[in-house]
Amino acid sequence: RAQMVASVATDLLSLDAAEAERACRAAAALDPADTAIRRQLVRVLLLRGKPREALSEVEVVPSGERSPETEVLKAWALMGVGRSEDATATVSNVVAATGEYMPGVCMVRAEMAAKRGDAGIAADMAVKASRSYLMLERVRDLFPYLASVGRWDAIVASDRATPYRNLSQASIAINAHFEAHDVPGAARTIAAAMTTYGDDVRLLRYYFVMAALRGGGQWEAIFEEKLLLHAMRAGPDDLALWLELCFQVARPDLAWLVYQRL
């Protein structure tokens, strides 16, 4: 029964993290000695931003019974509670014991490198960590740092066309693709951002860029739709800017509508 409940928790992880946590706790209560179930609970707690609770759950497992993956999760939790030196030591022990760089190890190393300003290691480890879906949000949390040091290549390499937790992450990823002259990648990232933030005015400039680059078609239609939507509630400064954009995509008809609103 515990295994059945744990299986449900796995299915829920990408859909409803709160329900996944409840399922993991239920499974752990049914079989407290199952270290795999306990490890799954720790993982869910970390994904939900509960490092102290995660660390407590790790400590339930005797040190001699902890797998390398559990130790990586422990390092993740230690980072979350501000114990960077302990996290570093834990990661070093895992690498020494296994000789492997699992995605979780790479993630912790990327975060540590960003903290000390080592852009090269941070970028390399972030790309490796991004191979795991479970690390994706933490990798995206490093996007502002990677952008600040001009590592657009690392952002592009670690980006995945999945919904974004916030629009700031998506904007950085879109800009990274444009910086890398990867227009198809930018289009995919914009489309992924649209699933959650399609009507956000901050995406309008990207709709314009795609319309200007592609000339007609789908992106011009999207630009028109969103422009008219936002024009109804925009101020004069934005309207004046958008008026010029309409001429740049050869749409004087849209410019006339925006001018009337202005």
Phi, psi and chi 1 to 4 in degrees:
 res  aa     phi    psi   chi1   chi2   chi3   chi4
   1 ARG       -  -40.8 -175.9  179.5  175.3 -170.6
   2 ALA   -59.8  -41.5      -      -      -      -
   3 GLN   -65.1  -37.4  -67.9  -62.3  -28.9      -
   4 MET   -64.0  -44.5  -70.8  175.0   63.8      -
   5 VAL   -65.2  -41.1  175.4      -      -      -
   6 ALA   -62.8  -36.5      -      -      -      -
   7 SER   -63.9  -39.5  176.2      -      -      -
   8 VAL   -62.5  -40.5  170.2      -      -      -
   9 ALA   -60.6  -40.4      -      -      -      -
  10 THR   -61.7  -43.0  -59.7      -      -      -
  11 ASP   -65.9  -31.0  -65.9  -22.3      -      -
  12 LEU   -81.6  -17.1  -75.3  170.7      -      -
  13 LEU   -54.1  -43.7 -170.2   55.2      -      -
  14 SER   -86.6   -5.4   61.2      -      -      -
  15 LEU  -107.3  -45.7  -57.3  172.9      -      -
  16 ASP  -149.4   94.7 -170.2  -29.4      -      -
  17 ALA   -63.9  -33.4      -      -      -      -
  18 ALA   -65.8  -43.0      -      -      -      -
  19 GLU   -67.8  -35.7  -75.1  -64.3  -29.8      -
  20 ALA   -62.0  -41.2      -      -      -      -
  21 GLU   -62.7  -43.6  178.5 -174.4  -19.8      -
  22 ARG   -63.0  -39.6  -78.9 -169.5  -80.3  -87.1
  23 ALA   -65.8  -41.4      -      -      -      -
  24 CYS   -64.2  -41.1  -76.6      -      -      -
  25 ARG   -64.6  -38.6  -70.5 -169.2 -178.5  -80.2
  26 ALA   -64.8  -42.1      -      -      -      -
  27 ALA   -65.9  -41.4      -      -      -      -
  28 ALA   -65.3  -34.5      -      -      -      -
  29 ALA   -68.1  -34.3      -      -      -      -
  30 LEU   -71.5  -33.4  -71.6  167.5      -      -
  31 ASP  -142.0   79.1 -168.3   -7.5      -      -
  32 PRO   -61.9  -22.7  -20.5   32.7      -      -
  33 ALA   -85.8   -8.4      -      -      -      -
  34 ASP   -78.3  106.4 -169.0  -44.3      -      -
  35 THR   -69.5  -28.4   57.1      -      -      -
  36 ALA   -66.4  -41.0      -      -      -      -
  37 ILE   -67.3  -40.6  -68.9  175.8      -      -
  38 ARG   -62.6  -40.7 -175.2   76.6   54.2 -177.1
  39 ARG   -62.8  -39.0 -176.0  167.5   60.7 -113.3
  40 GLN   -64.5  -39.7 -172.9  175.2    9.4      -
  41 LEU   -63.0  -42.8  172.8   58.0      -      -
  42 VAL   -60.0  -44.4  171.9      -      -      -
  43 ARG   -60.1  -45.3 -174.1 -177.3  -61.0  113.9
  44 VAL   -63.9  -42.1  171.7      -      -      -
  45 LEU   -61.5  -39.6  -71.0  170.0      -      -
  46 LEU   -66.5  -41.9  -71.4  170.7      -      -
  47 LEU   -65.0  -25.1  -70.2  172.4      -      -
  48 ARG   -90.9    6.1  -64.1 -157.2   67.7 -151.0
  49 GLY    74.0   37.1      -      -      -      -
  50 LYS  -122.0   66.6  -60.9 -179.9  177.4 -178.4
  51 PRO   -65.3  -34.6   24.3  -34.3      -      -
  52 ARG   -66.0  -43.6  -66.6 -170.3 -175.3  -79.3
  53 GLU   -65.2  -39.0  -67.9 -177.6   37.4      -
  54 ALA   -62.5  -43.0      -      -      -      -
  55 LEU   -63.4  -38.6 -166.9   55.2      -      -
  56 SER   -62.5  -39.7  -63.7      -      -      -
  57 GLU   -69.2  -35.3  -67.6  -65.0  -22.3      -
  58 VAL   -62.2  -42.8  169.2      -      -      -
  59 GLU   -65.3  -18.9  -61.8  -61.1  -22.0      -
  60 VAL   -64.9  -32.8  170.8      -      -      -
  61 VAL   -81.8  124.1 -178.2      -      -      -
  62 PRO   -55.2  140.9  -24.3   34.2      -      -
  63 SER   -56.0  -34.5   57.5      -      -      -
  64 GLY   -71.4  -13.4      -      -      -      -
  65 GLU  -106.1    4.5  -61.8  179.1   18.9      -
  66 ARG   -84.3  129.6  -66.2  176.7 -164.4  163.3
  67 SER   -78.2  164.6   66.4      -      -      -
  68 PRO   -54.7  -37.4  -27.9   36.2      -      -
  69 GLU   -63.4  -40.2 -175.5 -178.9   -3.6      -
  70 THR   -63.6  -38.8  -59.5      -      -      -
  71 GLU   -65.8  -35.4  -73.3  -62.9  -62.6      -
  72 VAL   -64.4  -42.8  169.7      -      -      -
  73 LEU   -62.9  -36.4  -65.9  173.6      -      -
  74 LYS   -62.5  -44.0  177.6 -176.4  176.7 -178.6
  75 ALA   -61.2  -40.7      -      -      -      -
  76 TRP   -59.0  -45.5 -172.7   -7.8      -      -
  77 ALA   -65.0  -40.6      -      -      -      -
  78 LEU   -61.6  -39.8  -71.9  167.8      -      -
  79 MET   -61.2  -39.8  -77.2  -73.4  -68.5      -
  80 GLY   -65.5  -27.5      -      -      -      -
  81 VAL  -100.8   10.7  -62.1      -      -      -
  82 GLY    85.6   13.6      -      -      -      -
  83 ARG   -99.6   68.9  -66.1  167.8   56.2 -176.6
  84 SER   -63.7  -40.6  -60.9      -      -      -
  85 GLU   -64.9  -41.8  -69.0 -175.3    5.8      -
  86 ASP   -64.2  -37.9  -69.3  -22.3      -      -
  87 ALA   -64.3  -41.9      -      -      -      -
  88 THR   -60.8  -44.9  -58.7      -      -      -
  89 ALA   -63.2  -39.4      -      -      -      -
  90 THR   -64.9  -44.6  -58.8      -      -      -
  91 VAL   -62.4  -43.6  168.3      -      -      -
  92 SER   -59.7  -39.4  -62.9      -      -      -
  93 ASN   -65.4  -38.9  -69.5  -23.3      -      -
  94 VAL   -65.1  -46.0  171.9      -      -      -
  95 VAL   -63.2  -42.4  174.0      -      -      -
  96 ALA   -63.7  -34.9      -      -      -      -
  97 ALA   -80.5  -33.1      -      -      -      -
  98 THR  -111.5  -25.0   65.3      -      -      -
  99 GLY    69.7   14.7      -      -      -      -
 100 GLU  -117.2  153.1  -62.9  177.9    2.6      -
 101 TYR  -114.6   87.7  -75.5  102.2      -      -
 102 MET   -71.0  160.6  -62.0  177.8  -69.0      -
 103 PRO   -53.2  -39.6  -29.5   36.6      -      -
 104 GLY   -64.2  -39.5      -      -      -      -
 105 VAL   -63.6  -45.2  172.1      -      -      -
 106 CYS   -60.9  -37.9  -66.4      -      -      -
 107 MET   -65.3  -46.9 -170.2   68.3 -106.3      -
 108 VAL   -62.7  -41.5  174.5      -      -      -
 109 ARG   -64.2  -37.4  -69.2 -167.1   69.6 -156.4
 110 ALA   -63.7  -44.7      -      -      -      -
 111 GLU   -65.2  -40.8  -68.4  169.0  -26.2      -
 112 MET   -64.2  -42.0  -69.2  175.1  178.9      -
 113 ALA   -63.8  -40.6      -      -      -      -
 114 ALA   -62.9  -37.3      -      -      -      -
 115 LYS   -63.1  -38.6 -106.3 -172.5  170.9  180.0
 116 ARG   -94.0    3.4   63.3  175.6 -177.1  -93.3
 117 GLY    80.3   24.3      -      -      -      -
 118 ASP   -94.0   88.4 -169.8  -25.8      -      -
 119 ALA   -63.9  -36.2      -      -      -      -
 120 GLY   -63.7  -49.5      -      -      -      -
 121 ILE   -67.1  -41.8  -65.4  -64.0      -      -
 122 ALA   -58.7  -44.8      -      -      -      -
 123 ALA   -66.1  -46.7      -      -      -      -
 124 ASP   -62.1  -46.1 -176.7   44.3      -      -
 125 MET   -70.9  -33.8  -69.0  -65.6  114.8      -
 126 ALA   -63.6  -41.5      -      -      -      -
 127 VAL   -63.2  -43.1  171.7      -      -      -
 128 LYS   -66.6  -39.3  -68.4  177.2  178.7  176.4
 129 ALA   -66.0  -31.0      -      -      -      -
 130 SER   -67.0  -10.3   69.8      -      -      -
 131 ARG   -67.2  -18.2  -64.1  167.7 -173.8  165.4
 132 SER  -102.0  127.7  168.1      -      -      -
 133 TYR   -57.7  -35.0  167.3   78.5      -      -
 134 LEU   -66.4  -21.5  -64.5  175.3      -      -
 135 MET   -92.7   -8.1  -62.9  -64.8  111.9      -
 136 LEU   -58.6  -44.8 -169.2   54.4      -      -
 137 GLU   -65.3  -37.2  -73.0  -56.2  -33.6      -
 138 ARG   -69.3  -36.9  -70.9 -178.2   65.2  135.8
 139 VAL   -61.7  -44.2  170.6      -      -      -
 140 ARG   -65.4  -28.0  -74.2  173.5  170.8  174.3
 141 ASP   -64.7  -20.8  -74.6  -21.2      -      -
 142 LEU   -87.4   -7.5  -74.0 -179.1      -      -
 143 PHE   -54.7  -44.8  -80.1    4.9      -      -
 144 PRO   -59.0  -40.9  -26.7   36.8      -      -
 145 TYR   -65.4  -47.6  168.4   75.1      -      -
 146 LEU   -61.2  -37.5  -66.4  172.6      -      -
 147 ALA   -67.1  -38.1      -      -      -      -
 148 SER   -65.2  -24.9   72.9      -      -      -
 149 VAL  -104.6   11.6  -65.3      -      -      -
 150 GLY    72.0   22.7      -      -      -      -
 151 ARG   -91.1   61.1  -70.5  -53.6  -56.1  -95.4
 152 TRP   -62.2  -32.4  -56.2  110.0      -      -
 153 ASP   -61.9  -39.0   58.4  -40.5      -      -
 154 ALA   -69.4  -36.9      -      -      -      -
 155 ILE   -65.2  -44.7  -64.5  172.2      -      -
 156 VAL   -61.7  -44.4  168.9      -      -      -
 157 ALA   -68.0  -27.5      -      -      -      -
 158 SER  -100.2   -2.5   59.5      -      -      -
 159 ASP   -75.6  144.9 -171.7   33.8      -      -
 160 ARG  -131.6  139.6  -58.1  -70.6  179.9  -89.6
 161 ALA   -78.6   64.6      -      -      -      -
 162 THR  -124.9  158.0   57.8      -      -      -
 163 PRO   -53.4  145.0  -28.0   36.4      -      -
 164 TYR   -98.5  146.3  -68.7   84.4      -      -
 165 ARG   -70.1  -31.6 -174.6  174.6   60.8 -167.3
 166 ASN  -148.3  160.9   60.5   65.8      -      -
 167 LEU   -73.5  -24.4 -171.9   52.7      -      -
 168 SER   -61.9  -43.5  -64.7      -      -      -
 169 GLN   -60.4  -45.8  -68.0  175.9  -17.9      -
 170 ALA   -62.2  -42.1      -      -      -      -
 171 SER   -62.3  -41.8  -64.7      -      -      -
 172 ILE   -63.7  -43.2  -67.8  172.5      -      -
 173 ALA   -63.7  -41.5      -      -      -      -
 174 ILE   -62.2  -47.0  -65.6  167.2      -      -
 175 ASN   -61.5  -36.6  -72.2  -29.2      -      -
 176 ALA   -62.6  -42.2      -      -      -      -
 177 HIS   -64.4  -40.1  -76.4  -76.1      -      -
 178 PHE   -66.6  -40.6  -79.0  130.6      -      -
 179 GLU   -61.0  -33.1  -71.5  -75.8  -15.9      -
 180 ALA   -87.8    6.3      -      -      -      -
 181 HIS    58.7   34.3  -53.5  -69.6      -      -
 182 ASP  -106.1   79.4  177.1   17.1      -      -
 183 VAL   -65.4  -43.9  175.2      -      -      -
 184 PRO   -58.6  -39.2  -26.2   36.5      -      -
 185 GLY   -65.1  -40.2      -      -      -      -
 186 ALA   -61.9  -41.5      -      -      -      -
 187 ALA   -61.3  -42.8      -      -      -      -
 188 ARG   -63.5  -40.2  -72.6 -167.6  -60.6  -88.8
 189 THR   -69.6  -40.3  -53.2      -      -      -
 190 ILE   -62.0  -43.3  -64.2  169.2      -      -
 191 ALA   -61.9  -39.3      -      -      -      -
 192 ALA   -65.9  -40.4      -      -      -      -
 193 ALA   -66.0  -32.8      -      -      -      -
 194 MET   -64.5  -25.3  -74.6  176.7   64.0      -
 195 THR   -61.1  -27.9   60.4      -      -      -
 196 THR  -113.5  -34.7  -52.4      -      -      -
 197 TYR  -121.4   27.8  -52.2  102.0      -      -
 198 GLY   -54.7  -33.2      -      -      -      -
 199 ASP   -97.7    8.5  -72.8  -19.3      -      -
 200 ASP   -75.8  130.6 -166.1  -59.9      -      -
 201 VAL   -62.5  -23.4   69.1      -      -      -
 202 ARG   -68.0  -17.0  -70.6  172.4  -68.6  178.0
 203 LEU   -86.5  -11.2  -76.8  178.6      -      -
 204 LEU   -58.9  -38.9 -174.8   62.2      -      -
 205 ARG   -64.3  -31.1   59.1  177.7  174.4  149.1
 206 TYR   -75.4  -35.0  -61.5  120.1      -      -
 207 TYR   -61.4  -40.5  -58.7  147.2      -      -
 208 PHE   -63.0  -47.1  158.8   72.4      -      -
 209 VAL   -59.0  -44.0  171.6      -      -      -
 210 MET   -66.0  -39.2  -68.1  -55.6  -58.7      -
 211 ALA   -64.0  -39.7      -      -      -      -
 212 ALA   -69.5  -36.0      -      -      -      -
 213 LEU   -75.4  -38.3  -72.0  172.7      -      -
 214 ARG   -92.8  -25.0  -66.2  -67.2  172.0   85.3
 215 GLY    65.7   86.2      -      -      -      -
 216 GLY    83.9 -176.3      -      -      -      -
 217 GLY    80.5 -153.5      -      -      -      -
 218 GLN   -58.5  -47.3  172.7 -165.6    6.9      -
 219 TRP   -70.4  -33.5  -71.8  107.8      -      -
 220 GLU   -66.4  -38.5 -174.9  174.2  -51.2      -
 221 ALA   -64.3  -40.7      -      -      -      -
 222 ILE   -65.8  -43.6  -67.7  172.8      -      -
 223 PHE   -58.8  -45.0  173.5   65.0      -      -
 224 GLU   -60.1  -48.5  176.4 -178.8   -4.6      -
 225 GLU   -59.2  -49.1  175.5 -168.5  -11.4      -
 226 LYS   -72.9  -34.1  -56.7  -56.3 -178.7 -177.4
 227 LEU   -61.2  -47.7  174.2   67.2      -      -
 228 LEU   -65.7  -33.9  -64.9  178.6      -      -
 229 LEU   -62.7  -49.4  171.2   67.8      -      -
 230 HIS   -78.0  -26.6  -64.4  -55.4      -      -
 231 ALA   -61.5  -27.8      -      -      -      -
 232 MET   -69.0  -19.2  -62.8  -52.7  -62.9      -
 233 ARG  -129.0   12.1   47.4 -179.3 -178.9 -108.7
 234 ALA   -86.4  159.2      -      -      -      -
 235 GLY   -88.2  174.7      -      -      -      -
 236 PRO   -63.1  -33.6   18.6  -31.0      -      -
 237 ASP   -64.6  -47.1  -69.4  -19.5      -      -
 238 ASP   -64.8  -42.0  -75.6  -27.2      -      -
 239 LEU   -61.9  -40.4  -70.0  168.7      -      -
 240 ALA   -64.1  -39.6      -      -      -      -
 241 LEU   -65.6  -45.7  172.0   63.7      -      -
 242 TRP   -66.9  -29.8  -61.9  -16.1      -      -
 243 LEU   -57.5  -45.0 -177.7   67.2      -      -
 244 GLU   -66.0  -38.3  175.3   61.4   27.6      -
 245 LEU   -61.7  -35.9  -62.2 -175.5      -      -
 246 CYS   -61.5  -40.3  -67.1      -      -      -
 247 PHE   -68.7  -33.0  -75.1  113.0      -      -
 248 GLN   -67.5  -24.8  -69.9 -174.4   36.6      -
 249 VAL  -102.9   19.8  -68.2      -      -      -
 250 ALA    56.7   45.9      -      -      -      -
 251 ARG  -125.6   72.7  -71.5  -64.2  -57.5  -88.0
 252 PRO   -62.8  -24.1   22.3  -33.7      -      -
 253 ASP   -65.6  -40.3   55.8  -40.1      -      -
 254 LEU   -68.6  -39.2  -75.0 -179.8      -      -
 255 ALA   -59.3  -39.5      -      -      -      -
 256 TRP   -63.6  -42.0  174.0 -113.5      -      -
 257 LEU   -64.6  -42.4  -65.6  174.5      -      -
 258 VAL   -66.9  -38.2  172.4      -      -      -
 259 TYR   -61.6  -41.9  172.8   74.6      -      -
 260 GLN   -61.5  -41.5  -73.0 -176.6  -50.9      -
 261 ARG   -66.3  -39.8  175.5   63.0 -179.1  160.2
 262 LEU   -62.1      -  179.6   61.5      -      -
